[in-house]
Amino acid sequence: MTTPEGIVHHLPKGSTRAARGAAAALRSFAPLAVCAAGLARPLPAQVRPDAPATTVIVVRHAERADEGGPDPGLSAAGDVRALALAEALAGAPLTGIVASQYRRTRLTAAPTARAHGLEPVVVSTAGGTAAHARAVADTVRARFAGGTVLVVGHSNTVADIIAELGGPRLPDLCDTEYSTLFVLVLRPGATPSLVRARYGPDDPPPGAACQRP
């Protein structure tokens, strides 16, 4: 179905009410193509039942530049995608942004940060992928609980971050996959809900070794 805001939902038959609620959360955003929903796992017991819902938007950084070195910036296509992300989230009531220390994540977040008047919180990956995912989840809970936060990660951290926040265990993103956007809604006393969407230009087909879920 298509909402008045132009968001196209493709919810699979039998989608849970929680997943449909996550899809509804997208309606305040600029147009996004929603690919899948209904992925969830039980709410962690330590979450207070009277706390407000927290919405976490998780993306991979935009296309990186082929400039060598350990910390490349964004390519021209990446600059376009970073602007597309800001446009997609123009209507989102963002209260925070989290990124890794790398230029490509911070540059991806920069247009959105400027548009919302926010300073991204940098969470280092120095301790490894698992430790980084836990630290991001802890930052979201400690600093942005009850709000809407954008998290910009990497192809091998997005899935771990979603899992640490209480979402389902997903495979890592394909190396060519940049357009995927996840919206994870954490509602007190309810099962977390996840919607997978797309923004910006389409990705090229994945390589033979990487099949998108």
Phi and psi in degrees as a GROMACS rama.xvg file:
@    title "Ramachandran Plot"
@    xaxis  label "Phi"
@    yaxis  label "Psi"
@TYPE xy
-119.96  126.871  THR-2
-80.0945  167.783  THR-3
-59.122  -24.4244  PRO-4
-84.8185  -0.890109  GLU-5
88.8327  9.47339  GLY-6
-79.6742  126.305  ILE-7
-96.7876  118.947  VAL-8
-101.272  133.022  HIS-9
-124.804  73.0588  HIS-10
-83.7869  128.368  LEU-11
-65.7698  152.115  PRO-12
-57.1097  133.41  LYS-13
86.6537  11.6545  GLY-14
-58.3465  143.681  SER-15
-74.4444  159.92  THR-16
-61.0478  -36.3874  ARG-17
-61.8703  -42.6967  ALA-18
-66.3274  -38.4031  ALA-19
-66.0525  -30.8722  ARG-20
-66.4548  -38.1742  GLY-21
-65.4924  -38.7159  ALA-22
-63.73  -37.7959  ALA-23
-63.9732  -30.4974  ALA-24
-63.1438  -24.1809  ALA-25
-72.2671  -16.2143  LEU-26
-66.6902  -17.1054  ARG-27
-86.4921  -3.45327  SER-28
-95.4446  168.704  PHE-29
-67.2287  168.493  ALA-30
-53.8161  131.063  PRO-31
-136.28  143.399  LEU-32
-93.8844  116.63  ALA-33
-92.4865  122.869  VAL-34
-97.4141  -34.7808  CYS-35
-157.326  161.598  ALA-36
-159.683  -179.792  ALA-37
90.5558  11.0509  GLY-38
-95.6332  125.352  LEU-39
-162.167  164.063  ALA-40
-145.733  165.062  ARG-41
-58.914  149.419  PRO-42
-67.7212  134.972  LEU-43
-56.7146  139.713  PRO-44
-64.7738  -23.7105  ALA-45
-78.6525  -8.43668  GLN-46
-72.8944  127.991  VAL-47
-66.3844  131.934  ARG-48
-69.2039  -17.4613  PRO-49
-98.676  3.92557  ASP-50
-77.9122  149.457  ALA-51
-70.6689  162.14  PRO-52
-67.2449  147.788  ALA-53
-117.05  130.182  THR-54
-110.457  124.211  THR-55
-117.747  120.904  VAL-56
-102.424  119.541  ILE-57
-118.766  125.469  VAL-58
-133.044  161.041  VAL-59
-85.3269  156.51  ARG-60
-58.9077  158.374  HIS-61
-73.3655  175.247  ALA-62
-54.2497  129.711  GLU-63
-87.9868  154.849  ARG-64
-76.7637  148.234  ALA-65
-92.7574  70.7721  ASP-66
-118.839  5.16031  GLU-67
72.8864  177.557  GLY-68
81.4574  166.938  GLY-69
-79.6819  -11.5555  PRO-70
-138.654  67.5189  ASP-71
-69.6665  157.191  PRO-72
-88.6276  -147.839  GLY-73
-102.644  149.268  LEU-74
-78.9019  178.132  SER-75
-59.9024  -39.7032  ALA-76
-65.0092  -35.7723  ALA-77
-65.8945  -38.8891  GLY-78
-61.4079  -40.9508  ASP-79
-63.1114  -42.8094  VAL-80
-67.5988  -38.4721  ARG-81
-59.9707  -40.4716  ALA-82
-67.4307  -36.9635  LEU-83
-64.9042  -35.3906  ALA-84
-64.1316  -44.5308  LEU-85
-60.7186  -39.3601  ALA-86
-66.9207  -41.8744  GLU-87
-63.0208  -32.8786  ALA-88
-102.167  14.4474  LEU-89
-58.3894  -34.0965  ALA-90
-94.6307  2.10591  GLY-91
-79.8482  137.208  ALA-92
-81.5715  63.4682  PRO-93
-63.5143  135.44  LEU-94
-114.602  -8.17353  THR-95
-169.199  160.774  GLY-96
-136.997  136.293  ILE-97
-124.699  134.79  VAL-98
-142.123  164.202  ALA-99
-80.1765  -179.007  SER-100
-78.3627  -9.33912  GLN-101
-77.4824  147.576  TYR-102
-57.8613  -39.1429  ARG-103
-65.1806  -33.2812  ARG-104
-75.6087  -41.0428  THR-105
-68.3686  -36.6222  ARG-106
-70.6695  -33.7303  LEU-107
-63.872  -39.3265  THR-108
-78.7398  -19.6668  ALA-109
-57.5412  -48.6965  ALA-110
-62.0993  -38.3245  PRO-111
-67.3065  -40.5701  THR-112
-61.8157  -43.8885  ALA-113
-63.6905  -41.9647  ARG-114
-64.5758  -29.9655  ALA-115
-104.939  0.66578  HIS-116
66.1908  38.5598  GLY-117
-116.905  149.77  LEU-118
-105.596  116.395  GLU-119
-59.6926  142.006  PRO-120
-89.1961  125.191  VAL-121
-93.9611  124.425  VAL-122
-116.588  116.901  VAL-123
-70.3057  149.751  SER-124
-97.2404  9.69332  THR-125
-57.961  -30.1774  ALA-126
-85.2693  2.8146  GLY-127
104.897  167.255  GLY-128
-62.222  -47.0328  THR-129
-64.0862  -44.4534  ALA-130
-65.4345  -37.6048  ALA-131
-63.6514  -44.684  HIS-132
-61.4154  -42.6162  ALA-133
-63.3345  -41.5903  ARG-134
-65.8355  -38.2712  ALA-135
-63.9524  -46.8023  VAL-136
-60.2673  -42.7982  ALA-137
-62.5944  -38.9086  ASP-138
-64.9681  -43.1507  THR-139
-60.4305  -46.6599  VAL-140
-66.9525  -40.3848  ARG-141
-77.3964  -36.1601  ALA-142
-109.198  -22.3354  ARG-143
-129.518  17.2797  PHE-144
-58.0292  134.262  ALA-145
84.5627  -1.33969  GLY-146
-113.648  -162.421  GLY-147
-123.962  121.006  THR-148
-127.019  138.115  VAL-149
-95.896  129.648  LEU-150
-117.117  123.467  VAL-151
-108.737  114.861  VAL-152
-121.141  -149.379  GLY-153
-127.897  167.875  HIS-154
-57.5993  -30.5857  SER-155
-102.732  11.2563  ASN-156
-121.088  -22.3016  THR-157
-56.9789  -48.3937  VAL-158
-62.6903  -42.4421  ALA-159
-65.1463  -37.9795  ASP-160
-64.2246  -44.8727  ILE-161
-59.8005  -44.4876  ILE-162
-63.8344  -42.5237  ALA-163
-65.0368  -26.4884  GLU-164
-82.9299  -2.72712  LEU-165
107.658  0.631967  GLY-166
-82.1758  -176.606  GLY-167
-73.991  162.177  PRO-168
-83.1822  118.01  ARG-169
-114.993  159.766  LEU-170
-72.7328  159.571  PRO-171
-62.852  157.079  ASP-172
-71.7753  151.239  LEU-173
-66.2639  156.467  CYS-174
-62.7344  -29.7129  ASP-175
-92.0025  5.03777  THR-176
-95.6787  110.312  GLU-177
-123.618  -18.8112  TYR-178
-86.0547  -6.31878  SER-179
-74.0625  136.697  THR-180
-134.232  128.548  LEU-181
-107.162  139.827  PHE-182
-119.2  112.184  VAL-183
-107.62  121.589  LEU-184
-110.578  121.994  VAL-185
-105.498  105.166  LEU-186
-105.677  130.929  ARG-187
-56.8831  131.132  PRO-188
75.797  6.48279  GLY-189
-129.096  163.655  ALA-190
-71.5023  131.726  THR-191
-57.1928  145.412  PRO-192
-123.046  146.754  SER-193
-132.072  134.114  LEU-194
-122.528  136.365  VAL-195
-103.815  128.913  ARG-196
-134.057  175.888  ALA-197
-127.636  150.632  ARG-198
-143.555  157.502  TYR-199
68.7392  -166.554  GLY-200
-61.05  151.271  PRO-201
-66.6181  152.857  ASP-202
-82.4371  156.504  ASP-203
-70.6833  164.179  PRO-204
-59.9362  144.722  PRO-205
-69.9468  157.255  PRO-206
-67.6492  166.303  GLY-207
-60.8576  -29.2398  ALA-208
-82.5063  -6.44672  ALA-209
-130.71  114.456  CYS-210
-110.247  124.277  GLN-211
-69.7979  142.356  ARG-212
